[in-house]
Amino acid sequence: MDGVRDAQFSSAHNYLVTASEDCMVKLWDIKALKKSSWSHPGRIVPCFTYRGYTGPLFACCVGAGLQQGDHFLYPAGSEGIIRIWSVPALDNDKNFCVGLWTSHRLSLIHICRCRRYAVCRSRWSP
């Protein structure tokens, strides 16, 4: 079963991002969700799908970059890697990974953003 493990909302940019066990991160346009849920229930599709993971994802956070207008996603999971994805304008179909943080050897189960830093927690294993 491929369940969604985390969902984060960005009120500044009106989108929802989900991280799931199917090794994908999906970006959803809130305005499109509102429209399609009433007119075509059950036919909601994401704006973008971010791929490149080899294991389930457990956490994701959203945050701004150092320059105004930059916006990034920080998903993490069983690989112990945090990939940093740029968030394009919703009318643009290009998205790309701009960096990797690879210092964890265990699964990452939680990630949050505190000011300019991403803070994460890994699964403890004796």
Secondary structure in CASP SS format (residue, H / E / C, confidence):
PFRMAT SS
TARGET T0000
AUTHOR 0000-0000-0000
METHOD secondary structure of the structure
MODEL  1
M C 1.00
D C 1.00
G C 1.00
V E 1.00
R E 1.00
D E 1.00
A E 1.00
Q E 1.00
F E 1.00
S E 1.00
S C 1.00
A C 1.00
H C 1.00
N C 1.00
Y E 1.00
L E 1.00
V E 1.00
T E 1.00
A E 1.00
S E 1.00
E C 1.00
D C 1.00
C C 1.00
M C 1.00
V E 1.00
K E 1.00
L E 1.00
W E 1.00
D E 1.00
I H 1.00
K H 1.00
A H 1.00
L H 1.00
K H 1.00
K H 1.00
S H 1.00
S H 1.00
W H 1.00
S H 1.00
H C 1.00
P C 1.00
G C 1.00
R C 1.00
I C 1.00
V C 1.00
P C 1.00
C C 1.00
F E 1.00
T E 1.00
Y E 1.00
R C 1.00
G C 1.00
Y C 1.00
T C 1.00
G C 1.00
P C 1.00
L E 1.00
F E 1.00
A E 1.00
C E 1.00
C E 1.00
V E 1.00
G E 1.00
A E 1.00
G C 1.00
L C 1.00
Q C 1.00
Q C 1.00
G C 1.00
D C 1.00
H E 1.00
F E 1.00
L E 1.00
Y E 1.00
P E 1.00
A E 1.00
G E 1.00
S C 1.00
E C 1.00
G C 1.00
I C 1.00
I E 1.00
R E 1.00
I E 1.00
W E 1.00
S E 1.00
V C 1.00
P C 1.00
A C 1.00
L C 1.00
D C 1.00
N C 1.00
D C 1.00
K C 1.00
N C 1.00
F C 1.00
C E 1.00
V E 1.00
G E 1.00
L E 1.00
W E 1.00
T C 1.00
S C 1.00
H C 1.00
R C 1.00
L C 1.00
S C 1.00
L E 1.00
I E 1.00
H E 1.00
I E 1.00
C E 1.00
R E 1.00
C E 1.00
R C 1.00
R C 1.00
Y E 1.00
A E 1.00
V E 1.00
C E 1.00
R E 1.00
S E 1.00
R C 1.00
W C 1.00
S C 1.00
P C 1.00
END
